[in-house]
Amino acid sequence: MEKIRIYYDPKGNSLNVWFDDPKKEAICEETGEEVILMKDKKGKVIGFEKLNFHLPIKKPLKSLPIEVALV
C-alpha cells in the first residue's frame, strides 16, 4: 500500500477512502448500510464510499484533518 486517499464532498455528503489506485476499480458493491465497496478485478476491496456523511462542523473546510498510522 503506497498511500491512502480521502475525499470529502460536502455538497454530495459523501466520503471516499481509497487504499489503492482508484483507476483499478472494476466492481462496486452496495452493502445496504449506505456504504459502497470498490473492488479491483480480483474482488479485493480497494476503497469505500460512505453516503450521507456529514461532518459536524459549521464552517467550510479547506482540508480534512486526518491521522494515518501505518503498522
The first five atom37 places (N, CA, C, CB, O) and aatype in JSON, in Angstrom:
{
  "aatype": [12, 6, 11, 9, 1, 9, 18, 18, 3, 14, 11, 7, 2, 15, 10, 2, 19, 17, 13, 3, 3, 14, 11, 11, 6, 0, 9, 4, 6, 6, 16, 7, 6, 6, 19, 9, 10, 12, 11, 3, 11, 11, 7, 11, 19, 9, 7, 13, 6, 11, 10, 2, 13, 8, 10, 14, 9, 11, 11, 14, 10, 11, 15, 10, 14, 9, 6, 19, 0, 10, 19],
  "atom_mask": [
    [1, 1, 1, 1, 1],
    [1, 1, 1, 1, 1],
    [1, 1, 1, 1, 1],
    [1, 1, 1, 1, 1],
    [1, 1, 1, 1, 1],
    [1, 1, 1, 1, 1],
    [1, 1, 1, 1, 1],
    [1, 1, 1, 1, 1],
    [1, 1, 1, 1, 1],
    [1, 1, 1, 1, 1],
    [1, 1, 1, 1, 1],
    [1, 1, 1, 0, 1],
    [1, 1, 1, 1, 1],
    [1, 1, 1, 1, 1],
    [1, 1, 1, 1, 1],
    [1, 1, 1, 1, 1],
    [1, 1, 1, 1, 1],
    [1, 1, 1, 1, 1],
    [1, 1, 1, 1, 1],
    [1, 1, 1, 1, 1],
    [1, 1, 1, 1, 1],
    [1, 1, 1, 1, 1],
    [1, 1, 1, 1, 1],
    [1, 1, 1, 1, 1],
    [1, 1, 1, 1, 1],
    [1, 1, 1, 1, 1],
    [1, 1, 1, 1, 1],
    [1, 1, 1, 1, 1],
    [1, 1, 1, 1, 1],
    [1, 1, 1, 1, 1],
    [1, 1, 1, 1, 1],
    [1, 1, 1, 0, 1],
    [1, 1, 1, 1, 1],
    [1, 1, 1, 1, 1],
    [1, 1, 1, 1, 1],
    [1, 1, 1, 1, 1],
    [1, 1, 1, 1, 1],
    [1, 1, 1, 1, 1],
    [1, 1, 1, 1, 1],
    [1, 1, 1, 1, 1],
    [1, 1, 1, 1, 1],
    [1, 1, 1, 1, 1],
    [1, 1, 1, 0, 1],
    [1, 1, 1, 1, 1],
    [1, 1, 1, 1, 1],
    [1, 1, 1, 1, 1],
    [1, 1, 1, 0, 1],
    [1, 1, 1, 1, 1],
    [1, 1, 1, 1, 1],
    [1, 1, 1, 1, 1],
    [1, 1, 1, 1, 1],
    [1, 1, 1, 1, 1],
    [1, 1, 1, 1, 1],
    [1, 1, 1, 1, 1],
    [1, 1, 1, 1, 1],
    [1, 1, 1, 1, 1],
    [1, 1, 1, 1, 1],
    [1, 1, 1, 1, 1],
    [1, 1, 1, 1, 1],
    [1, 1, 1, 1, 1],
    [1, 1, 1, 1, 1],
    [1, 1, 1, 1, 1],
    [1, 1, 1, 1, 1],
    [1, 1, 1, 1, 1],
    [1, 1, 1, 1, 1],
    [1, 1, 1, 1, 1],
    [1, 1, 1, 1, 1],
    [1, 1, 1, 1, 1],
    [1, 1, 1, 1, 1],
    [1, 1, 1, 1, 1],
    [1, 1, 1, 1, 1]
  ],
  "atom_positions": [
    [[0.85, -1.17, 0.0], [0.0, 0.0, 0.0], [0.89, 1.23, 0.0], [-0.97, 0.0, 1.22], [1.74, 1.39, 0.88]],
    [[0.7, 2.1, -1.01], [1.57, 3.27, -1.05], [0.99, 4.45, -0.3], [1.82, 3.66, -2.48], [1.73, 5.13, 0.43]],
    [[-0.32, 4.73, -0.43], [-0.91, 5.82, 0.33], [-2.43, 5.66, 0.37], [-0.53, 7.19, -0.28], [-3.01, 4.96, -0.45]],
    [[-3.04, 6.3, 1.32], [-4.49, 6.31, 1.46], [-4.98, 7.66, 0.98], [-4.94, 6.02, 2.93], [-4.46, 8.71, 1.37]],
    [[-6.0, 7.63, 0.13], [-6.58, 8.87, -0.39], [-7.96, 9.04, 0.24], [-6.68, 8.85, -1.95], [-8.75, 8.11, 0.28]],
    [[-8.24, 10.25, 0.75], [-9.52, 10.53, 1.37], [-10.11, 11.76, 0.69], [-9.36, 10.76, 2.91], [-9.47, 12.81, 0.61]],
    [[-11.34, 11.61, 0.21], [-12.04, 12.7, -0.45], [-13.38, 12.91, 0.25], [-12.24, 12.4, -1.96], [-14.16, 11.97, 0.43]],
    [[-13.65, 14.16, 0.63], [-14.92, 14.51, 1.24], [-15.65, 15.49, 0.33], [-14.71, 15.13, 2.66], [-15.09, 16.51, -0.07]],
    [[-16.89, 15.17, 0.0], [-17.72, 16.02, -0.84], [-18.84, 16.6, 0.02], [-18.29, 15.23, -2.06], [-19.83, 15.91, 0.26]],
    [[-18.7, 17.86, 0.48], [-19.73, 18.43, 1.36], [-21.06, 18.67, 0.65], [-19.23, 19.72, 1.94], [-22.11, 18.64, 1.3]],
    [[-21.04, 18.92, -0.65], [-22.31, 19.13, -1.39], [-23.04, 17.81, -1.59], [-22.04, 19.79, -2.75], [-24.26, 17.75, -1.47]],
    [[-22.3, 16.77, -1.9], [-22.9, 15.45, -2.12], [-23.0, 14.62, -0.85], [0.0, 0.0, 0.0], [-23.56, 13.53, -0.86]],
    [[-22.46, 15.15, 0.25], [-22.47, 14.45, 1.54], [-21.92, 13.04, 1.43], [-23.89, 14.41, 2.1], [-22.56, 12.08, 1.85]],
    [[-20.73, 12.92, 0.87], [-20.12, 11.61, 0.75], [-18.64, 11.67, 1.13], [-20.28, 11.06, -0.68], [-17.98, 12.7, 0.99]],
    [[-18.15, 10.55, 1.61], [-16.75, 10.39, 1.98], [-16.21, 9.19, 1.22], [-16.58, 10.2, 3.53], [-16.77, 8.09, 1.3]],
    [[-15.13, 9.39, 0.47], [-14.49, 8.32, -0.28], [-13.1, 8.06, 0.3], [-14.4, 8.66, -1.79], [-12.33, 9.0, 0.52]],
    [[-12.8, 6.81, 0.54], [-11.49, 6.4, 1.05], [-10.95, 5.33, 0.12], [-11.59, 5.86, 2.53], [-11.6, 4.32, -0.13]],
    [[-9.75, 5.56, -0.39], [-9.09, 4.63, -1.31], [-7.82, 4.09, -0.66], [-8.76, 5.32, -2.66], [-7.0, 4.85, -0.15]],
    [[-7.67, 2.77, -0.68], [-6.48, 2.1, -0.17], [-5.5, 1.79, -1.29], [-6.85, 0.8, 0.56], [-4.33, 1.49, -1.05]],
    [[-5.98, 1.88, -2.52], [-5.18, 1.57, -3.7], [-5.56, 2.57, -4.79], [-5.39, 0.08, -4.17], [-6.38, 3.46, -4.55]],
    [[-4.99, 2.44, -5.95], [-5.23, 3.35, -7.06], [-6.7, 3.28, -7.5], [-4.3, 3.02, -8.24], [-7.18, 2.2, -7.85]],
    [[-7.43, 4.39, -7.49], [-8.83, 4.38, -7.91], [-9.03, 3.9, -9.35], [-9.41, 5.76, -7.77], [-10.12, 3.43, -9.7]],
    [[-8.01, 4.0, -10.18], [-8.11, 3.54, -11.57], [-8.27, 2.03, -11.66], [-6.88, 3.98, -12.35], [-8.68, 1.52, -12.7]],
    [[-7.96, 1.3, -10.59], [-8.09, -0.16, -10.58], [-9.51, -0.62, -10.3], [-7.15, -0.75, -9.55], [-9.79, -1.82, -10.34]],
    [[-10.42, 0.32, -10.02], [-11.8, -0.04, -9.69], [-12.46, -0.77, -10.86], [-12.61, 1.21, -9.32], [-12.46, -0.28, -11.99]],
    [[-13.03, -1.93, -10.57], [-13.72, -2.71, -11.58], [-15.14, -3.09, -11.15], [-12.92, -3.97, -11.9], [-16.02, -3.28, -11.99]],
    [[-15.36, -3.18, -9.85], [-16.64, -3.63, -9.3], [-17.04, -2.72, -8.14], [-16.57, -5.11, -8.84], [-16.19, -2.34, -7.33]],
    [[-18.32, -2.38, -8.06], [-18.86, -1.66, -6.9], [-19.94, -2.53, -6.28], [-19.43, -0.24, -7.31], [-20.77, -3.1, -6.98]],
    [[-19.91, -2.63, -4.96], [-20.88, -3.47, -4.25], [-21.51, -2.67, -3.12], [-20.19, -4.75, -3.7], [-20.82, -2.17, -2.23]],
    [[-22.84, -2.55, -3.16], [-23.56, -1.86, -2.08], [-23.73, -2.8, -0.89], [-24.94, -1.35, -2.57], [-24.05, -3.98, -1.06]],
    [[-23.51, -2.28, 0.3], [-23.65, -3.11, 1.5], [-25.04, -3.01, 2.11], [-22.6, -2.71, 2.52], [-25.39, -3.82, 2.97]],
    [[-25.82, -2.03, 1.69], [-27.14, -1.84, 2.26], [-27.14, -0.93, 3.47], [0.0, 0.0, 0.0], [-28.2, -0.7, 4.05]],
    [[-26.0, -0.42, 3.86], [-25.87, 0.47, 5.02], [-25.28, 1.81, 4.6], [-25.0, -0.18, 6.11], [-24.52, 2.43, 5.34]],
    [[-25.64, 2.24, 3.38], [-25.13, 3.48, 2.8], [-23.62, 3.46, 2.63], [-25.53, 4.65, 3.65], [-22.96, 4.51, 2.7]],
    [[-23.07, 2.29, 2.4], [-21.65, 2.12, 2.13], [-21.51, 1.35, 0.83], [-20.93, 1.39, 3.31], [-22.19, 0.34, 0.62]],
    [[-20.64, 1.83, -0.03], [-20.35, 1.16, -1.29], [-18.88, 0.74, -1.27], [-20.65, 2.09, -2.52], [-18.0, 1.56, -1.03]],
    [[-18.64, -0.54, -1.51], [-17.27, -1.06, -1.57], [-16.8, -1.03, -3.01], [-17.19, -2.51, -0.99], [-17.51, -1.47, -3.91]],
    [[-15.61, -0.51, -3.24], [-15.0, -0.51, -4.55], [-13.94, -1.61, -4.57], [-14.37, 0.89, -4.9], [-13.09, -1.7, -3.69]],
    [[-14.02, -2.45, -5.6], [-13.12, -3.6, -5.68], [-12.38, -3.62, -7.01], [-13.9, -4.91, -5.51], [-12.82, -3.04, -8.0]],
    [[-11.23, -4.3, -7.0], [-10.47, -4.47, -8.23], [-10.99, -5.7, -8.98], [-8.95, -4.61, -7.93], [-11.97, -6.31, -8.55]],
    [[-10.36, -6.06, -10.07], [-10.8, -7.2, -10.89], [-10.79, -8.52, -10.14], [-9.93, -7.32, -12.12], [-11.57, -9.42, -10.45]],
    [[-9.93, -8.64, -9.14], [-9.82, -9.88, -8.37], [-10.82, -9.93, -7.21], [-8.41, -10.04, -7.83], [-10.91, -10.94, -6.51]],
    [[-11.57, -8.83, -6.99], [-12.54, -8.78, -5.9], [-11.98, -8.24, -4.6], [0.0, 0.0, 0.0], [-12.66, -8.27, -3.58]],
    [[-10.75, -7.76, -4.63], [-10.13, -7.18, -3.43], [-10.66, -5.76, -3.22], [-8.57, -7.17, -3.57], [-10.72, -4.97, -4.15]],
    [[-11.06, -5.45, -1.99], [-11.55, -4.11, -1.67], [-10.39, -3.12, -1.74], [-12.21, -4.09, -0.26], [-9.38, -3.27, -1.06]],
    [[-10.57, -2.11, -2.58], [-9.52, -1.09, -2.73], [-10.0, 0.28, -2.24], [-9.07, -0.99, -4.19], [-9.25, 1.26, -2.25]],
    [[-11.27, 0.35, -1.82], [-11.8, 1.6, -1.31], [-13.26, 1.46, -0.92], [0.0, 0.0, 0.0], [-13.89, 0.43, -1.16]],
    [[-13.79, 2.53, -0.32], [-15.21, 2.54, 0.01], [-15.74, 3.96, -0.04], [-15.46, 1.92, 1.39], [-14.99, 4.93, 0.07]],
    [[-17.05, 4.07, -0.21], [-17.73, 5.35, -0.19], [-18.82, 5.3, 0.86], [-18.31, 5.72, -1.59], [-19.62, 4.36, 0.88]],
    [[-18.87, 6.28, 1.73], [-19.92, 6.4, 2.74], [-20.87, 7.49, 2.27], [-19.33, 6.73, 4.17], [-20.48, 8.65, 2.15]],
    [[-22.12, 7.13, 2.0], [-23.13, 8.08, 1.57], [-23.75, 8.76, 2.78], [-24.2, 7.38, 0.72], [-23.71, 8.22, 3.89]],
    [[-24.33, 9.92, 2.57], [-24.96, 10.7, 3.63], [-24.02, 10.92, 4.82], [-26.23, 10.01, 4.11], [-24.41, 10.77, 5.97]],
    [[-22.8, 11.26, 4.5], [-21.78, 11.53, 5.52], [-21.76, 13.02, 5.8], [-20.37, 11.03, 5.06], [-21.6, 13.82, 4.88]],
    [[-21.91, 13.4, 7.05], [-21.9, 14.8, 7.44], [-20.85, 15.02, 8.52], [-23.3, 15.24, 7.95], [-20.81, 14.3, 9.52]],
    [[-20.0, 16.0, 8.31], [-19.06, 16.4, 9.35], [-19.76, 17.4, 10.26], [-17.75, 17.01, 8.73], [-20.43, 18.31, 9.78]],
    [[-19.63, 17.25, 11.57], [-20.3, 18.17, 12.49], [-19.53, 19.49, 12.65], [-20.46, 17.5, 13.86], [-19.21, 19.91, 13.76]],
    [[-19.26, 20.13, 11.52], [-18.51, 21.38, 11.51], [-19.34, 22.42, 10.77], [-17.09, 21.2, 10.84], [-19.85, 22.15, 9.68]],
    [[-19.48, 23.6, 11.33], [-20.35, 24.62, 10.75], [-19.66, 25.49, 9.7], [-20.89, 25.49, 11.82], [-20.32, 26.0, 8.8]],
    [[-18.35, 25.66, 9.81], [-17.67, 26.5, 8.82], [-17.03, 25.62, 7.74], [-16.6, 27.38, 9.51], [-16.66, 24.48, 8.02]],
    [[-16.89, 26.13, 6.52], [-16.32, 25.35, 5.41], [-14.89, 24.9, 5.71], [-16.35, 26.17, 4.12], [-14.13, 25.6, 6.37]],
    [[-14.56, 23.72, 5.21], [-13.21, 23.17, 5.39], [-12.35, 23.45, 4.18], [-13.27, 21.66, 5.65], [-12.82, 23.36, 3.04]],
    [[-11.1, 23.78, 4.4], [-10.14, 23.88, 3.31], [-9.41, 22.56, 3.16], [-9.15, 25.04, 3.55], [-8.92, 22.21, 2.08]],
    [[-9.33, 21.83, 4.26], [-8.73, 20.5, 4.24], [-9.41, 19.65, 5.32], [-7.16, 20.57, 4.46], [-10.02, 20.18, 6.25]],
    [[-9.29, 18.37, 5.19], [-9.9, 17.44, 6.12], [-8.83, 16.96, 7.09], [-10.56, 16.25, 5.38], [-7.86, 16.34, 6.66]],
    [[-8.98, 17.23, 8.4], [-7.94, 16.78, 9.34], [-7.98, 15.26, 9.49], [-8.13, 17.46, 10.72], [-9.02, 14.68, 9.81]],
    [[-6.85, 14.63, 9.24], [-6.78, 13.18, 9.35], [-5.51, 12.77, 10.05], [-6.87, 12.53, 7.97], [-4.54, 13.52, 10.14]],
    [[-5.55, 11.56, 10.55], [-4.35, 10.95, 11.14], [-4.23, 9.57, 10.53], [-4.43, 10.9, 12.72], [-5.17, 8.78, 10.6]],
    [[-3.09, 9.27, 9.95], [-2.86, 7.98, 9.32], [-1.71, 7.3, 10.03], [-2.58, 8.13, 7.8], [-0.63, 7.88, 10.19]],
    [[-1.94, 6.07, 10.46], [-0.88, 5.29, 11.11], [-0.69, 4.0, 10.34], [-1.23, 5.01, 12.6], [-1.64, 3.22, 10.2]],
    [[0.47, 3.75, 9.85], [0.77, 2.52, 9.16], [1.49, 1.59, 10.12], [1.62, 2.78, 7.89], [2.47, 1.96, 10.76]],
    [[0.99, 0.38, 10.2], [1.56, -0.59, 11.14], [2.39, -1.6, 10.37], [0.47, -1.29, 11.95], [2.96, -2.5, 10.97]]
  ]
}
